[in-house]
Amino acid sequence: MTEGIKGVIFDVDGVLLDSMEIWTDLGARYLMSLGREPEEGLAEILFSMSMEQGAEYLKEHYSLDLTPDMITDGLRDMLRDFYFYEVGAKPGAAALMKLRMTAATSSPEEHVRRALERNGLLGYLDRIFTVAELGVSKHSPDIFDAAARSMGTARDETLVFEDSLYALRTAAKAGFHTAGVFDAKGEPDQKGMRETAEIYITDLRDMI
């Protein structure tokens, strides 16, 4: 299958960057920065909330002497600093990037661009596409189509790396080739990932 591939689209979080932990630990990190002890299961409580809703929850549940807007700003600053200064690349990311490549991400472009640059990966990518730019989530193939068009590759000439099952299914249904990537803090349904992806890998170095 890989012999016909002319372009590659990478998801960023959990595929190129080892960044999934921040999306589960952000609330706890914020509370600990204020000297508060986070409750057990806080990540699960905050998972389905927007950042603004999470800020309201933290204020009320922990009786924080801060406005919800101040808490939201604090969470965003902590997220930004994680991408700018802390997150590392997934092992094997740099060695794998040999074809024409783009990135398609749900994260803010400024964050992932800075993290990819710091880890020596940005120069391999033709472009970074975001769901904010396209105005649709990865439940639609639009972001993958935009990335493929920028590389001049057809769907059946393009391999999409994803660590989220819903995005993997979107790409597969649209006719892209797919590689499912395991991340310990990411997609819980790894059985679905194995069944959906043409290639399933637990480490990017397995693809080299």
N, C-alpha and C positions, 0 to 999 in steps of 0.2 A: 504493500500500500504506500509506503513512504517514498518509493521511487518516482511517483507521479506528483509529489508535493513540490510546489514552487514558492509557497509563502506560508508563513506561520503567524497565528494570532495568539498572543499570550494573555491570559488573565494575569493580574499583578499580585494581589493579595493571596497568599497561600500557594502561589506557583513560582513567581520570580522573587518575591519578597517573603521573608519569614515573619509576616505581620499579623497573622490571625489572632495572636494573643491579645493585642491591644483592644480588639473589638469585644473580647470577653472580660478583660481586666480593667477597662478604663474607669468604671465607676469605683471599683475598689482602690485603684491607684489614687484617684482624686480624694477619696475619703482619707486614705492613709497620709496623703500630703497635708491634710488638715488635722492630723493626730487622732482621727476617728477609726474605730475598728469596724470594718465592713461585716455585715451579717453573712452567714452561710447561705449560698444559693443566690447571692445578689446578681450575678451575671444572668441567671435564668430569669430573674424578675425584670431586669432591664432590657432583655433581649428583644422583646416585641415593641418596645417603646421608642419613640423618636428621642433625639437628644434633649429637646425641650421638655418632653414628658418625663424623661429620666431626671432632669434637673428639678422638676417639681417634686418628684418622688423623694429625691435625696434631701431636699429642703425640709419637707414635711416629716419624713420618717426619722431623720437624724437631727431635727430641730436646728438646722444650720442658720446662723445669723447672717445670711446672705440672700440677695434677691435671686429668683430663678434665672434672670438674665446674667447675673454675675457668675452663677454656677455654670451656666451654659458656656460662657466665655472661658471659664477655667478649664472645662472639659475640652473645648476646641483647642486651646493653647497646648494642653497636654498631648492631644492627638497630633497636633502639628509638630511638636518637639520630638515625639516618638519617630515620626517619619523623617524629619530633618536630621536627627542626630543619633538615633539608637538602632532602628531596625536594620537587620542584616539581610543579605541575599540568601536564597535557598541554595544549598550545596549543589554544584553542577550547573547553575544558571548560566554563568559566563561561557563555559565550554560548549553548551548546547546551542548557542545563538550563532548559527552559521549561514542560514538562508536569509531571504528578505523577510523582515519581521516587523510586526506592529504590536501594540498592546491595546487591550480593550478592558476598561476597569470601571467599577462602580464608585471608586474612591475619588476624592478631589485631585485634580491633575497636579496642582502645585505640590501636594504632599508626595505623590508617587514619583513625580519627576525629580524632586530633590533626593529622595531615597535611592532611586535608580542611579542617579548621577554619582552619589556618594559611594555606591557599591560597584561602580565601573560598568554598569549595564546600559545606561542611557544611549550611548553612542551606537549600540547595535540596532536600535529601533528606528524605523523610518518615521513613525508617528505614534502618538498616544491618543486613543479615542476614549471619551468618557460618556457615561450615560447622561450626565448633566448637559454635555454638548449636544447630544442627539435628542434629548428630551424623552427618551423611552428607556425602560429597564431591559435587562437581558432576558426577560420573558419574550421579547421581540428579537428577531435576528438582525435588526437594522444596524446595530453597532458592529456586528461581524461583517455584514455586507459593506459597510463604509470602509472598514479596515482592509478588506479584500480588494475593493476598488482602488484604494490608494496604492496597493502593491501591484495592481494589474493582473490579479489572479482570479480564476473562476472558483466557485464554491468547491467543486470536486478536485481542485488543485491546492486547496488551503486546509491546513491542519490547525485546529483550535485546541489549545491547552486550557483546561478549566478544572477547578477544585470544587465547584458547586454543582450539584446534580441538576437543578433547574436550568442553569445556563448551559450545561452540557447537553441536556435534552433539546433545548432551543436550537443549538448549533447542529446537532445530529438530524433533527427533523427538517432543517433547512437544506440539508445536503452537504454540509461541511464534514470533513474527516475530523475525528475527535480523539483526544488523549485525556483521560481522566487522571488527575494527580491527587494522591492522598496527602492530606494535611491533618496532623494529630488534633488540632484545635478547630478544624473546619467542618466539612460536611459529615453529619452523623450516619447517613445512609450509604455506606461504602459498598454494600451489596448492589444497590441501584447504580452506583458509579461503575462497578465492574460490568454490569449487564448492559449499560448504555454505551460506554466508550469502546471504540475499536482497539485502543491501546490503554492499558491501565498500569500506572507506575506508582511506586511508593517513594521513589527518589529520582530526581531529574537525571542523575548520572547513569541511570539504567538506559536512557535513550541515546547516550553519546555513542 
